[in-house]
Amino acid sequence: MSFGWVLALTAGMKLLLSKLLGVVGIGLLAVSVTPIAFAQSAVSITGADKTSLALARAPFLNDAPGEVANSTTLGDASIAVAADPTPEPMMVPVLKPVINKEQPVVSARQVRIWQALVLSQHSAAMFDAWSTRKALTSGNGYERNPLLRPFAQSATIYPATQAVPFALDFLSYRMMRSKHPLLRRTWWLPQAVSMAGSAWCGTRNLHVANLQR
């Protein structure tokens, strides 16, 4: 090999080596510069940009009425966060008494009339029993009611004639408090009819007892 070829080969190797060193140097420079740029961008984001982001989010964290805002730190920015709302006092409903409007109201006047009819009806029944006994003892009459006939010959006729008036007293009492308007208006009728019937029968018994043969 001649000396010219050696020089040419040496020059080629130097050129190749210089290019490799240039590529390696550029790569190292890029690797060293990239972390610095990334750190600077991260600092800018965690700094002013994070503060603006926190201030933009603050209204949404404290937009509910009645909530108390507390201060907390997120990175380098201070933002307001919503606290637990203060519980409002519970309103306890007041229960009103239920009034049944359909329930009839009995007046004091009606009660007094009912009591007067009770006394009158039982007195008339007693008069009927006494006059029946008088007509039977005179020999001019007899008992026509088959239910009272077994009691007509003794004093048991007096309590026997009180059974129907007691039943009619209870019936009138129930009619007075009935929800039916017709029954409420005519509650006094059973007692009045019984009193009138007993008085008529007693008067007729006295007329029979006083007959002259």
Summary of the structure (lengths in Angstrom):
residues: 213
radius of gyration: 59.8
end to end distance: 194.5
largest distance: 196.3
contacts: 494
relative contact order: 0.09
helix: 64%
strand: 6%
